[in-house]
Amino acid sequence: MTGSRSYYVTTPIYYVNDRPHIGHAYTTLACDVLARFKRLDGYRVMFLTGTDEHGQKVEKSAHAKGIDPQVFTDEVSQNFRDLASVMKYSHDDFIRTTEPRHKAACAALWKRLVDRGDIYAGKYAGWYAVRDEAFYAESELQTAPDGTRIAPTGAPVEWVEEPSYFFRLSAWQDKLLRFYDEHPDFIAPESRRNEVISFVQGGLQDLSVSRTTFRWGVPVPGDSEHIMYVWLDALTNYLTATGYPDTGHERYKAFWPADLHMVGKDILRFHAVYWPAFLMAADLPLPKRVFAHGWWTNEGQKISKSLGNVIDPYELVGTFGLDQTRYFLLREVPFGNDGVFSRQAFVRRMNTELANDLGNLVQRTLSMIAKNCSGKVPEVGVLEDSDRHMLDSAYSLLDVLREQLDRQAFHEALESIWVVVRAANAYVDHQAPWSLRKTDPKRMETVLWVLAESIRQVALLMQAFVPDGAGRILDQLGLGQEQRGFDTFGPRFALVTGSDLPAPQGIFPRYAEEEVVRS
Ligand code: MSP
């Protein structure tokens, strides 16, 4: 569906040295839900994800394996594309920073910054953490139990002294503060916004934006001894995908500036301080919003390869199902907060909410219709207050979700849907259509129609979160692909009495934990 409104949402691009884990799956999932929702709502959407393939960290990993970095990145970048297809992400483009289009965009942005006087040559002497690909000031460092100096993230740091180009970040401090002030929604959540503002108020130093001690990256135009700082290279990906430096490109005109950069809290500073400063310096429009989500821990423990507690998204999908995984990740934790991954909580959510609350509601309603209304959409009689109340609450959901998803409040959106799902369960229990079958079959038909019509609204919205299950519900309501956009939401496109419905089938299976054998 194309419309005049456009929406551009991006994920961070992932370092290829890691195997994709739950944290990576989470960031992209959140963007996927937004992209799907906006498409259903008639927007022209561009959803971008990809891989960050340059820098010292990737070079080191390739060398450790004894292979050429290009061969290495070709191989490992595929893991992220595989994850995207397993999770059914609906991205429109997958960018790799080793692509020629990206190197061209980096070179163009660099030249522009040089032309505008924001890049100058100097010498860097300071701390660098390869794991974070970040420079740290002495004052930010901590001492590890073994006496070594570490970054606030826990990453080891090394002392670096080399010729370097600098970006005049200090010159942008006041302009950044003014921008945050004039655009209160630019950084979310609020607590993170305050952190960024106090960081910038604390004073900004010029940023080293090139390195000379390794080769794996984009060469600095006109001085190929230097490799561009991997974060300047990486951040530029958001522009590359729009066709930049061709600012006349159709994609650039339709989609830049981005509506939303979704990031984890660990990389907010790069997106909310450095990136807007680069763009201001280049006199390019700034993205509208950066949202920093929290981190998952495994049953309360930091997820790390060395602890061997990495949560594998493939395993989750294989064991519990894709919809179940997508649902749990966005439902369990208020988006923005850190979250504890617990298997028990996962099984509880999928069984009580997806299988019982929603799955059973659909199953009960549709099997009663199949048995008692000859498998056709039932007839609607005179609506009583309780019916109107049920329908009104379902019909009001779209506006509520629009507002919540524009704030990236996924958990609130799912809760709003569940208020209606629970109301529908209470309605069916109270109306007891199974008894009406004998006493008042006409009334039974009305009740079943109200339920089916409420379920239609829920399923339309749930397509963004659980595309497979929601699609199956819509199939069972006899709705074709052209009857699934949000333009069909609400009473104008209500289910038509007498339409044939296919035989009902289960939607969301329960997960039965293996019986624990007690001795
Ligand atoms: N390459 C940079 C991003 C460049 S964007 C111009 C990078 N890559 S990353 O692969 O290390 O991380 C990508 C994302 O995964 C980050 O947003 C990070 O917050 C997220 N997560 C990694 N581990 C996570 C959890 N345990 N929980 C939630 N998200 C986490 O940084």
Residues whose N, C-alpha, C, O or C-beta is under 5 A from the ligand:
A	BS01	MSP	P12 I13 Y14 Y15 G23 H24 Y26 T27 D52 A234 L235 V263 G264 K265 D266 I267 G294 W295 W296 I303
